[in-house]
Amino acid sequence: MTMQRMSSPCMGCPLNRRQFLAAGCTACAGAAGLLTGIAPARAAETQGKVRVRIIYSLHKPVQDRPDWPNVGFDFRPAMERIEATLKGQCPKIEFVTAMADGPEATARILEEDKGGDIDGYVVYQMNCWNRVVQTIVASGKPTLYADFQYAGSGGFLVYTAGFLRSGASNVGFIGSSRMDDVVAAVRCFERVKSGATPAEFATAVAAVRKQRTPAPSDLACQPDPISALSPRDCLARMKESKILAVAHVSAEYAAVVKQEMGVEIVAVPFAELNAAWEVADKDESRAVADRWQKSAARVADVSRETLENSAAMYLAEKAVLKKHGANAITINCLGGFYGNHIHAYPCLGFHELANEGFVGACECDVRSTSTMVAMTALTQGRPGYISDPVIDTAKRQIIYAHCVASNRVFGPKGPANPFEILTHSEDRQGASVRSLLPSGYMTTSVEFGPDRKTILFHQGKAVGNDPDDRACRTKLVAEPVGDIEKLHTQWDAWGWHRVTYYGDLKEPVFALADALGWQVLEEA
């Protein structure tokens, strides 16, 4: 999810441990034990070792805002484990550490390191969008870029794809849930002391990553017959569709969607949705909340009042859809909620709309919403859901994470899977959905780009659900079909979101692309 980013002046302070403590830096004092100093004196036993600085890219040691992994998350134990593991398993390398929240703090670290003997850098992406690694890579030093998964994964994917596209030759990357893989990648720094160039270091990291990624498993799937609409009928259905964008949409982009896909997009102000929420029938809201409470496998940390407010938001969504004759709605949920424009998260409402054959889409993401309109039409009612994916090479998996998903993935009349009602993950407020999605089936993930006349496409076999408490609540785990290395390449050009549907939809998607006069870009 796109979060507001703020800079903290104490992050990455160019102080040694003694100066750091004397300075009384309140934001970082709890993490003082992590800092081995920007320029400590080297003990005799470290002479001849490779010297590597670990930089943790994060807001603060204890997270003070809603963002992945979640507000209040304490990074300090994780950073201590990372450092202890690397020191214990890489005896030929001396490690020093620092923290930074953006380019300015990172530049101060590099300035302090000038003239020193730092051989390379490990940058751990701990929050999604802190731009730290770019400054390090621009230094030309050998750089290992690592994902702290379910925390920094958005930035890791987008920034890694950018490095691959730009041809940056001094950066290797690792996104693995297995610490042994990170250790193996870090050991590539030992080659630098033997004369390896930064490019040769990066090549060695790539070889380690590929060698440690498991081979494809059996991708045979459960039977899932699907009767897709013909391209002609799908295009006709799209032209009958209307998306409500709360609270803003680019007029230029809306015009492109209308021209290329036939789908109309109408901007609706927060005030209209909020007014519909305020007048939602209280008895009906209570009845909807009762139904959710009874049908959910679990309700945790969500009050009855919050549940009823969420039910009222669902009724408000239906009311504005009916008023405008629309079948899809996408809401700037985070901006609306944090800006006090709306007073309940729309997540449960989107969940319910998807189960009924409508489209409810997160974050006012108009491109993904128009994708869902097309795909739900193509599949005659199957719901998709927007996700923030995570790639885990340790298991050869991609995880589709978000706080909204249907629990009727085969369509409104299909079987239901269990779901839980939990708080919205990043801020631990409101109510959202963890859908425990079925395993063993082929899934298709897409993004429709009308502005580039392209459909981005990959597939994966659903293999489970990850219950990790970090990041978004629903986490469908899949093994991608094709080349997982290639799957790292498009995030900078297309952004983080993907829309996932159950079903082997390759043939109907390609046929629809032909009818539109578009191309399909297979990202795996």
C-alpha positions as CSV (number, residue, x, y, z in Angstrom):
1,M,0.0,0.0,0.0
2,T,1.1,3.6,-0.7
3,M,1.9,5.2,2.7
4,Q,3.0,8.7,3.6
5,R,6.7,8.9,4.2
6,M,8.3,11.2,6.7
7,S,11.9,11.9,7.5
8,S,13.3,11.6,11.0
9,P,16.5,13.7,11.4
10,C,18.1,11.2,13.8
11,M,18.1,8.2,11.5
12,G,21.5,7.2,10.4
13,C,23.2,9.7,12.6
14,P,26.9,9.7,11.8
15,L,27.9,9.2,15.4
16,N,30.0,6.5,17.0
17,R,28.5,4.5,19.9
18,R,29.9,6.8,22.6
19,Q,28.8,10.0,20.7
20,F,25.4,8.4,19.9
21,L,24.6,7.8,23.6
22,A,25.9,11.2,24.6
23,A,23.7,12.9,22.0
24,G,20.6,11.7,23.7
25,C,18.9,10.8,20.4
26,T,15.4,9.8,21.8
27,A,14.0,8.2,18.7
28,C,16.9,5.8,18.3
29,A,18.1,5.3,21.9
30,G,16.2,2.0,22.2
31,A,18.3,0.7,19.3
32,A,21.7,1.9,20.6
33,G,22.9,-1.6,21.2
34,L,22.6,-2.3,17.4
35,L,25.0,0.4,16.4
36,T,28.5,-0.8,16.4
37,G,29.5,2.7,15.3
38,I,29.9,4.5,12.0
39,A,33.7,4.5,12.3
40,P,34.9,2.4,15.3
41,A,38.5,1.5,15.9
42,R,39.3,-1.8,14.4
43,A,40.5,-4.5,16.7
44,A,43.7,-6.3,15.8
45,E,41.8,-9.5,15.1
46,T,39.7,-7.9,12.4
47,Q,42.8,-7.0,10.2
48,G,42.6,-8.5,6.8
49,K,38.8,-9.2,7.0
50,V,36.3,-7.9,4.5
51,R,34.5,-4.9,6.1
52,V,30.8,-4.6,5.3
53,R,28.3,-2.1,6.6
54,I,24.7,-3.2,7.2
55,I,22.2,-0.4,6.7
56,Y,18.7,-1.0,7.9
57,S,16.3,1.1,5.8
58,L,13.4,2.0,8.1
59,H,11.3,4.8,9.7
60,K,12.3,4.1,13.3
61,P,13.4,1.2,15.4
62,V,9.9,0.9,16.8
63,Q,7.4,1.8,14.1
64,D,5.4,4.9,14.9
65,R,3.0,5.0,11.9
66,P,0.7,2.7,9.9
67,D,2.8,1.0,7.3
68,W,4.0,-2.5,6.6
69,P,4.6,-4.5,8.8
70,N,2.3,-2.7,11.3
71,V,2.3,0.2,13.7
72,G,4.1,-0.5,16.9
73,F,6.3,-3.2,15.3
74,D,9.6,-3.5,17.2
75,F,12.4,-4.0,14.6
76,R,15.2,-4.2,17.3
77,P,15.0,-8.0,18.0
78,A,14.9,-8.7,14.2
79,M,18.0,-6.5,13.6
80,E,19.8,-8.1,16.5
81,R,19.1,-11.6,15.1
82,I,20.2,-10.6,11.6
83,E,23.5,-9.1,12.9
84,A,24.1,-12.0,15.3
85,T,23.5,-14.6,12.5
86,L,25.8,-12.8,10.0
87,K,28.6,-12.3,12.6
88,G,28.3,-15.9,13.7
89,Q,28.2,-17.5,10.2
90,C,30.5,-15.1,8.3
91,P,33.7,-15.2,10.3
92,K,35.8,-13.7,7.4
93,I,33.7,-10.6,7.4
94,E,33.7,-7.7,9.9
95,F,30.3,-6.0,10.2
96,V,29.4,-2.5,11.2
97,T,25.8,-1.2,11.3
98,A,23.7,1.9,10.8
99,M,20.1,2.9,10.2
100,A,18.7,5.3,7.7
101,D,15.3,6.5,6.6
102,G,16.1,8.2,3.4
103,P,18.7,9.7,1.0
104,E,19.9,12.5,3.3
105,A,20.7,10.1,6.2
106,T,22.3,7.7,3.8
107,A,24.4,10.4,2.3
108,R,25.7,11.2,5.8
109,I,26.7,7.6,6.3
110,L,28.6,7.5,3.0
111,E,30.3,10.8,3.8
112,E,31.5,9.4,7.1
113,D,32.7,6.3,5.3
114,K,34.8,8.3,2.8
115,G,38.5,7.4,3.1
116,G,37.7,4.4,5.3
117,D,37.9,0.8,4.5
118,I,34.3,-0.3,3.9
119,D,34.4,-2.9,1.2
120,G,30.6,-3.1,0.6
121,Y,27.1,-2.6,1.9
122,V,24.1,-4.7,2.8
123,V,20.9,-2.7,2.6
124,Y,18.0,-4.3,4.4
125,Q,14.6,-2.9,3.3
126,M,12.7,-2.9,6.5
127,N,9.9,-0.5,5.5
128,C,8.5,-0.4,2.0
129,W,9.3,3.0,0.5
130,N,12.4,4.5,2.3
131,R,14.8,5.4,-0.5
132,V,18.1,4.3,1.0
133,V,19.4,1.7,-1.4
134,Q,19.5,4.0,-4.4
135,T,22.1,6.3,-2.7
136,I,24.3,3.3,-1.8
137,V,24.1,1.7,-5.2
138,A,25.1,5.1,-6.8
139,S,28.3,5.0,-4.7
140,G,29.5,2.2,-6.9
141,K,30.4,-0.1,-4.0
142,P,29.3,-3.7,-4.0
143,T,25.8,-3.8,-2.6
144,L,23.6,-6.6,-1.4
145,Y,19.9,-5.6,-1.3
146,A,17.8,-7.7,1.0
147,D,14.1,-7.9,1.7
148,F,12.8,-8.0,5.3
149,Q,9.7,-9.8,4.1
150,Y,6.1,-8.5,4.9
151,A,7.8,-5.3,5.9
152,G,9.9,-3.8,3.1
153,S,8.7,-6.0,0.2
154,G,7.0,-3.3,-1.9
155,G,10.1,-1.1,-2.1
156,F,12.3,-4.2,-2.5
157,L,10.3,-5.4,-5.6
158,V,9.9,-2.0,-7.2
159,Y,13.5,-0.8,-6.5
160,T,15.0,-4.2,-7.5
161,A,13.1,-4.1,-10.9
162,G,14.5,-0.5,-11.3
163,F,18.1,-1.7,-10.8
164,L,17.5,-4.6,-13.3
165,R,16.0,-2.2,-15.9
166,S,18.8,0.4,-15.5
167,G,21.5,-2.2,-15.7
168,A,23.1,-1.3,-12.3
169,S,26.0,-3.7,-12.2
170,N,27.1,-3.5,-8.6
171,V,24.0,-4.6,-6.8
172,G,22.9,-8.2,-6.0
173,F,19.5,-8.9,-4.4
174,I,18.0,-11.6,-2.2
175,G,14.3,-11.9,-1.1
176,S,14.2,-15.1,0.9
177,S,12.5,-16.2,4.1
178,R,15.5,-18.4,4.8
179,M,18.3,-16.7,6.6
180,D,20.8,-19.2,5.3
181,D,20.2,-17.8,1.8
182,V,21.0,-14.3,3.0
183,V,24.2,-15.7,4.7
184,A,25.2,-17.3,1.4
185,A,24.7,-14.1,-0.5
186,V,26.6,-12.1,2.1
187,R,29.6,-14.5,1.8
188,C,30.0,-13.2,-1.7
189,F,31.6,-10.2,-0.2
190,E,34.6,-12.4,0.5
191,R,35.4,-12.4,-3.2
192,V,35.8,-8.6,-3.1
193,K,38.9,-9.0,-0.8
194,S,40.3,-11.4,-3.4
195,G,40.0,-8.7,-6.1
196,A,36.5,-9.4,-7.5
197,T,34.9,-6.3,-9.1
198,P,31.5,-5.0,-7.9
199,A,29.9,-6.5,-11.1
200,E,31.5,-9.9,-10.3
201,F,30.1,-9.6,-6.8
202,A,26.6,-9.0,-8.1
203,T,27.0,-11.9,-10.5
204,A,28.0,-14.2,-7.7
205,V,25.0,-13.2,-5.6
206,A,22.7,-14.0,-8.6
207,A,24.3,-17.4,-8.9
208,V,23.7,-18.1,-5.2
209,R,20.1,-17.0,-5.4
210,K,19.4,-19.1,-8.4
211,Q,21.2,-22.1,-7.0
212,R,19.3,-22.0,-3.8
213,T,15.8,-21.5,-5.4
214,P,14.0,-24.8,-5.5
215,A,13.2,-26.4,-8.8
216,P,9.5,-26.2,-9.9
217,S,7.2,-28.7,-8.1
218,D,4.3,-30.5,-9.6
219,L,2.0,-27.8,-11.0
220,A,-0.9,-30.1,-11.8
221,C,-4.1,-28.5,-10.4
222,Q,-7.5,-29.4,-9.2
223,P,-10.2,-29.5,-11.9
224,D,-11.8,-26.1,-12.2
225,P,-13.9,-25.8,-15.4
226,I,-14.8,-22.3,-16.3
227,S,-17.1,-21.0,-18.9
228,A,-15.6,-17.7,-20.0
229,L,-17.5,-15.1,-22.0
230,S,-16.5,-14.7,-25.7
231,P,-14.3,-11.6,-26.3
232,R,-17.3,-10.0,-28.1
233,D,-19.7,-10.5,-25.2
234,C,-17.0,-9.5,-22.7
235,L,-16.4,-6.2,-24.5
236,A,-20.2,-5.5,-24.6
237,R,-20.4,-6.2,-20.8
238,M,-17.4,-3.8,-20.2
239,K,-19.2,-1.1,-22.1
240,E,-22.2,-1.5,-19.8
241,S,-20.0,-1.1,-16.7
242,K,-19.3,2.0,-14.6
243,I,-16.7,2.5,-11.9
244,L,-17.1,5.0,-9.0
245,A,-13.8,6.4,-7.9
246,V,-13.9,7.9,-4.3
247,A,-12.6,10.6,-4.1
248,H,-10.5,11.4,-7.2
249,V,-9.5,10.1,-10.6
250,S,-7.4,11.6,-13.3
251,A,-9.7,12.9,-16.1
252,E,-7.1,12.0,-18.7
253,Y,-6.7,8.4,-17.4
254,A,-10.5,8.0,-17.1
255,A,-10.8,9.1,-20.8
256,V,-8.2,6.5,-21.8
257,V,-10.0,3.7,-19.9
258,K,-13.3,4.8,-21.6
259,Q,-11.7,4.9,-25.1
260,E,-9.7,1.6,-24.9
261,M,-11.9,-0.5,-22.6
262,G,-15.4,1.1,-22.9
263,V,-15.6,1.4,-19.1
264,E,-16.9,4.7,-17.7
265,I,-15.3,6.1,-14.5
266,V,-17.1,8.7,-12.4
267,A,-15.5,10.6,-9.5
268,V,-17.6,10.6,-6.3
269,P,-16.6,12.8,-3.3
270,F,-16.0,11.4,0.1
271,A,-18.9,13.5,1.4
272,E,-21.4,11.6,-0.7
273,L,-20.2,8.2,0.5
274,N,-20.0,9.4,4.1
275,A,-23.6,10.8,3.9
276,A,-24.8,7.5,2.7
277,W,-23.0,5.8,5.6
278,E,-24.6,8.2,8.1
279,V,-28.1,7.4,7.0
280,A,-27.6,3.7,6.5
281,D,-30.4,1.8,8.2
282,K,-29.3,0.8,11.8
283,D,-31.4,-2.3,11.9
284,E,-30.1,-3.5,8.6
285,S,-26.5,-2.7,9.7
286,R,-27.0,-4.8,12.8
287,A,-28.4,-7.7,10.8
288,V,-25.5,-7.6,8.4
289,A,-23.1,-7.5,11.4
290,D,-24.9,-10.5,12.9
291,R,-24.5,-12.5,9.7
292,W,-20.8,-11.7,9.5
293,Q,-20.2,-12.6,13.1
294,K,-22.0,-15.9,12.7
295,S,-20.3,-16.9,9.4
296,A,-16.8,-15.8,10.2
297,A,-14.5,-18.5,11.5
298,R,-13.0,-16.0,13.9
299,V,-13.5,-12.4,14.9
300,A,-10.5,-10.9,16.8
301,D,-9.9,-7.5,18.2
302,V,-12.9,-6.0,16.4
303,S,-15.6,-4.5,18.6
304,R,-19.3,-4.9,17.9
305,E,-19.6,-1.2,17.2
306,T,-16.8,-1.4,14.6
307,L,-18.6,-4.3,13.0
308,E,-21.8,-2.4,12.7
309,N,-20.0,0.7,11.4
310,S,-18.4,-1.6,8.7
311,A,-21.8,-3.0,7.9
312,A,-23.2,0.6,7.5
313,M,-20.3,1.3,5.1
314,Y,-21.2,-1.8,3.0
315,L,-24.8,-0.5,2.8
316,A,-23.4,3.0,1.8
317,E,-21.3,1.4,-0.9
318,K,-24.4,-0.3,-2.3
319,A,-26.5,2.8,-2.1
320,V,-24.0,5.0,-4.1
321,L,-23.6,2.2,-6.6
322,K,-27.4,2.1,-7.1
323,K,-27.7,5.9,-7.3
324,H,-25.1,6.1,-10.1
325,G,-26.1,2.8,-11.9
326,A,-22.6,1.5,-11.3
327,N,-21.2,-2.0,-10.7
328,A,-17.8,-1.2,-9.3
329,I,-16.5,1.1,-6.6
330,T,-12.9,1.9,-5.5
331,I,-12.2,4.1,-2.5
332,N,-9.2,6.0,-1.3
333,C,-9.6,4.1,2.0
334,L,-6.4,5.1,3.7
335,G,-6.6,8.8,2.8
336,G,-10.3,8.8,3.6
337,F,-10.0,7.1,7.0
338,Y,-6.9,9.0,8.1
339,G,-8.2,12.3,6.9
340,N,-11.5,11.8,8.8
341,H,-13.5,11.9,5.6
342,I,-14.9,8.4,6.2
343,H,-15.4,6.7,9.5
344,A,-15.2,3.0,8.7
345,Y,-12.9,1.0,6.6
346,P,-14.6,-0.3,3.4
347,C,-12.9,-3.7,3.5
348,L,-15.8,-5.8,4.7
349,G,-18.0,-4.0,2.3
350,F,-15.7,-4.8,-0.6
351,H,-15.7,-8.5,0.6
352,E,-19.5,-8.6,0.5
353,L,-19.8,-6.9,-2.8
354,A,-17.3,-9.3,-4.4
355,N,-19.3,-12.2,-3.1
356,E,-22.4,-10.7,-4.8
357,G,-20.7,-10.3,-8.2
358,F,-19.9,-6.6,-7.9
359,V,-16.5,-5.1,-7.8
360,G,-15.1,-3.4,-4.6
361,A,-11.5,-2.3,-5.0
362,C,-8.9,-0.9,-2.6
363,E,-7.1,2.4,-2.5
364,C,-8.8,4.2,-5.4
365,D,-6.6,2.1,-7.7
366,V,-8.5,2.8,-10.9
367,R,-6.3,0.7,-13.1
368,S,-6.7,-2.4,-11.0
369,T,-10.5,-1.7,-10.7
370,S,-10.9,-1.5,-14.5
371,T,-8.9,-4.8,-14.6
372,M,-11.4,-6.3,-12.2
373,V,-14.4,-5.1,-14.2
374,A,-13.0,-6.8,-17.3
375,M,-12.0,-10.0,-15.6
376,T,-15.2,-10.4,-13.6
377,A,-17.1,-9.9,-16.8
378,L,-14.9,-12.4,-18.6
379,T,-15.3,-15.1,-15.9
380,Q,-19.1,-14.4,-15.6
381,G,-18.9,-13.3,-12.0
382,R,-15.7,-14.6,-10.4
383,P,-14.2,-12.1,-8.0
384,G,-10.6,-11.0,-8.1
385,Y,-8.7,-9.2,-5.5
386,I,-6.0,-6.6,-5.5
387,S,-2.9,-7.6,-3.6
388,D,0.6,-6.4,-2.6
389,P,2.7,-9.4,-3.7
390,V,5.8,-10.7,-1.9
391,I,8.3,-13.0,-3.6
392,D,10.1,-15.7,-1.5
393,T,12.8,-17.5,-3.4
394,A,13.4,-19.9,-0.5
395,K,10.2,-21.6,-1.3
396,R,9.8,-20.6,-5.0
397,Q,6.6,-18.8,-4.0
398,I,4.7,-15.5,-4.5
399,I,2.4,-14.4,-1.8
400,Y,-0.6,-12.2,-2.7
401,A,-1.2,-10.0,0.4
402,H,-4.1,-7.6,1.1
403,C,-6.8,-6.9,3.7
404,V,-9.6,-7.6,1.4
405,A,-10.6,-10.8,-0.5
406,S,-13.8,-12.7,-1.4
407,N,-14.5,-16.0,0.1
408,R,-16.4,-17.2,-3.0
409,V,-13.5,-17.4,-5.5
410,F,-15.5,-19.5,-7.9
411,G,-18.3,-17.0,-8.2
412,P,-21.3,-15.9,-6.1
413,K,-23.0,-19.3,-6.5
414,G,-19.8,-21.3,-5.8
415,P,-18.7,-22.8,-2.5
416,A,-17.5,-20.6,0.3
417,N,-14.2,-20.9,2.0
418,P,-13.5,-19.9,5.7
419,F,-12.8,-16.3,6.5
420,E,-11.8,-14.3,9.6
421,I,-12.6,-10.7,10.6
422,L,-9.5,-8.9,12.0
423,T,-8.3,-5.4,12.3
424,H,-6.8,-3.6,9.4
425,S,-3.3,-4.7,9.6
426,E,-1.1,-1.7,9.2
427,D,-2.8,0.4,11.9
428,R,-4.6,-2.3,13.9
429,Q,-7.9,-0.4,13.6
430,G,-11.3,-1.0,12.0
431,A,-12.2,-4.3,10.5
432,S,-10.8,-6.2,7.5
433,V,-10.8,-9.7,6.1
434,R,-8.5,-12.7,6.2
435,S,-9.9,-15.1,3.6
436,L,-8.4,-18.6,3.9
437,L,-8.4,-19.3,0.2
438,P,-8.5,-22.8,-1.3
439,S,-5.3,-24.6,-2.4
440,G,-4.5,-26.8,-5.4
441,Y,-6.1,-24.5,-8.0
442,M,-4.6,-22.5,-10.8
443,T,-4.7,-18.7,-10.4
444,T,-4.3,-16.0,-12.9
445,S,-2.9,-12.6,-12.0
446,V,-3.2,-9.6,-14.3
447,E,-3.1,-5.8,-14.7
448,F,-4.8,-4.2,-17.7
449,G,-2.8,-1.1,-19.0
450,P,-5.1,0.7,-21.4
451,D,-2.6,3.6,-21.6
452,R,0.0,1.1,-23.0
453,K,-2.5,-1.3,-24.6
454,T,-1.0,-4.2,-22.7
455,I,-2.1,-6.8,-20.2
456,L,0.5,-7.9,-17.7
457,F,0.0,-11.6,-17.0
458,H,1.3,-14.4,-14.8
459,Q,-0.1,-17.5,-13.3
460,G,0.5,-19.5,-10.1
461,K,-0.8,-22.7,-8.4
462,A,-2.4,-21.9,-5.1
463,V,-0.6,-23.9,-2.4
464,G,-1.7,-22.3,0.9
465,N,-2.3,-19.3,3.1
466,D,0.4,-17.7,5.2
467,P,-0.9,-16.7,8.8
468,D,2.1,-14.4,9.5
469,D,0.8,-11.4,11.6
470,R,2.9,-8.9,9.7
471,A,1.5,-7.0,6.8
472,C,-1.9,-7.5,5.2
473,R,-4.3,-10.1,6.5
474,T,-5.1,-12.3,3.5
475,K,-2.0,-14.0,2.2
476,L,-2.6,-16.4,-0.6
477,V,0.6,-18.4,-1.3
478,A,1.2,-19.6,-4.9
479,E,4.0,-21.2,-6.8
480,P,4.4,-19.2,-10.0
481,V,4.3,-20.9,-13.4
482,G,7.4,-20.1,-15.3
483,D,10.6,-18.2,-14.4
484,I,10.6,-16.8,-10.9
485,E,13.7,-14.8,-11.8
486,K,11.8,-13.0,-14.6
487,L,9.1,-12.3,-12.1
488,H,11.3,-9.7,-10.5
489,T,11.4,-7.4,-13.5
490,Q,8.2,-5.5,-14.0
491,W,7.4,-3.9,-10.6
492,D,9.0,-0.5,-11.4
493,A,7.1,-0.2,-14.6
494,W,3.7,-1.4,-13.4
495,G,3.7,-0.7,-9.6
496,W,3.2,-3.1,-6.8
497,H,-0.5,-4.1,-7.2
498,R,-1.7,-7.2,-9.0
499,V,-5.2,-8.6,-9.4
500,T,-5.6,-12.3,-8.8
501,Y,-8.4,-14.6,-10.1
502,Y,-9.0,-18.3,-9.6
503,G,-8.9,-20.2,-12.9
504,D,-6.6,-21.0,-15.8
505,L,-7.6,-17.9,-17.7
506,K,-4.7,-17.8,-20.2
507,E,-6.7,-18.6,-23.3
508,P,-9.6,-16.2,-22.6
509,V,-7.2,-13.4,-21.5
510,F,-5.1,-13.7,-24.7
511,A,-8.3,-13.8,-26.8
512,L,-9.6,-10.7,-25.1
513,A,-6.3,-8.9,-25.7
514,D,-6.6,-9.8,-29.4
515,A,-10.1,-8.4,-29.5
516,L,-8.9,-5.2,-27.9
517,G,-5.9,-4.9,-30.2
518,W,-3.5,-5.2,-27.2
519,Q,-0.5,-7.3,-26.4
520,V,0.0,-9.6,-23.4
521,L,3.3,-9.2,-21.4
522,E,4.0,-12.5,-19.6
523,E,6.0,-11.4,-16.5
524,A,7.1,-15.0,-15.6
